[in-house]
């Protein structure tokens, strides 16, 4: 019974958020620094599970707030915590309303963390 009542997965939720944003897919995957081919995999596979940096890059490209970001990446099985430098840096920029992937990646690079959208 519970299996029939599962929530939407990452891909389905992402595509709904893109539609709600009024932006084109190409604008979102370009802003997330993803290739068209990579985005096509996400679009065409409802069970696709991106890496955490990819999921976060898409959330940033959509300019989601911290709560929306947690929901989206949670659907891929990820969380943001205060015990990870990577997470703390990303949360800082989300809370500040800074959605510039270049600036966020500079900060991540400075602290020797994985980059977003690579």
C-alpha positions in Angstrom: 0.0 0.0 0.0 2.7 2.5 1.0 4.7 1.8 -2.2 1.7 3.0 -4.3 1.7 6.3 -2.4 5.3 7.4 -3.0 6.1 11.1 -3.6 7.4 12.3 -7.0 11.0 11.6 -7.6 13.9 13.9 -8.4 13.4 14.1 -12.2 9.6 14.6 -12.0 10.0 17.3 -9.4 12.8 19.0 -11.3 10.7 19.2 -14.5 7.7 20.6 -12.6 9.9 23.3 -11.0 11.3 24.2 -14.4 7.8 24.5 -15.9 6.7 26.6 -12.9 9.7 28.9 -13.3 8.7 29.7 -16.9 12.2 29.1 -18.1 13.4 26.8 -20.9 15.2 23.6 -20.1 18.2 24.9 -21.9 18.4 28.0 -19.7 18.4 25.8 -16.6 20.9 23.2 -17.7 23.2 26.0 -19.0 23.0 27.9 -15.8 23.7 24.7 -13.9 26.8 24.1 -16.1 25.4 20.8 -17.4 25.5 19.4 -20.9 22.4 18.9 -23.0 23.2 15.2 -23.0 23.4 15.0 -19.3 20.1 16.9 -18.9 18.5 14.6 -21.4 19.4 11.6 -19.2 17.6 13.4 -16.3 14.6 14.3 -18.4 14.1 10.8 -20.0 14.7 8.7 -16.9 12.3 9.2 -14.0 14.5 7.0 -11.8 17.7 9.0 -12.6 19.7 9.8 -9.5 22.1 12.7 -10.0 25.1 13.3 -7.9 24.7 15.8 -5.0 26.7 18.5 -6.8 24.5 18.1 -9.9 21.3 18.2 -7.9 22.5 21.3 -6.1 23.6 23.0 -9.3 20.1 22.5 -10.7 18.5 23.9 -7.5 20.8 27.0 -7.8 20.0 27.4 -11.5 16.3 27.5 -10.5 17.1 30.0 -7.7 15.4 27.8 -5.1 15.4 28.9 -1.5 17.0 26.7 1.1 13.7 24.8 1.9 13.0 24.2 -1.7 16.5 23.0 -2.3 16.4 20.6 0.6 13.2 19.2 -0.8 14.6 18.8 -4.3 17.8 17.2 -3.3 16.0 15.0 -0.7 14.1 13.4 -3.6 17.5 12.2 -4.9 18.4 10.9 -1.4 20.6 13.8 -0.2 20.6 16.3 2.6 22.4 19.5 3.6 24.0 19.4 7.1 26.1 21.7 9.2 28.7 19.1 9.6 30.1 19.3 6.0 32.1 22.2 4.7 30.6 21.7 1.3 27.1 21.9 2.7 27.8 24.9 4.9 29.3 26.8 1.9 26.3 26.0 -0.3 23.8 26.9 2.5 25.5 30.2 3.0 25.0 31.3 -0.6 21.4 30.0 -0.7 20.6 31.9 2.5 22.3 35.0 1.0 20.2 34.7 -2.2 23.4 34.3 -4.3 22.7 32.0 -7.2 25.9 32.7 -9.2 27.4 29.2 -9.8 30.8 30.8 -10.6 31.0 32.6 -7.3 29.8 29.5 -5.3 32.3 27.3 -7.1 35.1 29.8 -6.3 34.3 29.5 -2.6 34.1 25.7 -2.9 37.4 25.6 -4.7 39.0 27.8 -2.1 38.1 25.3 0.6 39.1 22.3 -1.6 35.5 21.0 -2.0 33.7 19.4 -5.0 32.5 21.9 -7.5 28.8 22.2 -8.6 27.6 21.3 -12.1 30.8 19.7 -13.3 
